[in-house]
Amino acid sequence: MADHSHGHGHEPAFHATTKDYVIGFVLSVILTAIPFWLVMSGAIADKSTTAIVITAFAAVQVVVHMVYFLHMNGKIEGGWNLMAALFTILLVAIILSGTLWVMFHLNANMMPVKMDGMG
């Protein structure tokens, strides 16, 4: 039988199993149900803490989707998919944090100052 790889070294395609999809689905349901319960029951009294916890659950759920449904790991395509995703996450984090920082400082520094004895 002839070798048709032409020396490119391509890896075989990743084939997910039903078990992988079921695990991803169950994790997604759990990671959705817990924040829903936290909000609906008022289990955490402080709204800021609740928002932080929900954001953490959302970040974990994004990773679950990337691993179980998008099949992104260090083995597929020599790790380039994973590296591209990590770079994208880094850029989004820099853009969001920079935007929030600028907006906070504009709000703090651009508010009109009320001076006593004036107008």
Secondary structure as the mmCIF struct_conf table of DSSP 4:
data_model
#
loop_
_struct_conf.conf_type_id
_struct_conf.id
_struct_conf.beg_label_comp_id
_struct_conf.beg_label_asym_id
_struct_conf.beg_label_seq_id
_struct_conf.end_label_comp_id
_struct_conf.end_label_asym_id
_struct_conf.end_label_seq_id
BEND BEND1 SER A 5 SER A 5
TURN_TY1_P TURN_TY1_P1 HIS A 6 GLY A 7
HELX_LH_PP_P HELX_LH_PP_P1 HIS A 10 PHE A 14
HELX_RH_AL_P HELX_RH_AL_P1 THR A 18 SER A 41
TURN_TY1_P TURN_TY1_P2 GLY A 42 GLY A 42
BEND BEND2 ILE A 44 ALA A 45
HELX_RH_AL_P HELX_RH_AL_P2 LYS A 47 TYR A 68
TURN_TY1_P TURN_TY1_P3 PHE A 69 PHE A 69
BEND BEND3 LEU A 70 LEU A 70
BEND BEND4 GLY A 74 LYS A 75
HELX_RH_3T_P HELX_RH_3T_P1 ILE A 76 GLY A 79
HELX_RH_AL_P HELX_RH_AL_P3 TRP A 80 MET A 110
BEND BEND5 MET A 111 MET A 111
HELX_LH_PP_P HELX_LH_PP_P2 PRO A 112 LYS A 114
TURN_TY1_P TURN_TY1_P4 ASP A 116 GLY A 117
#
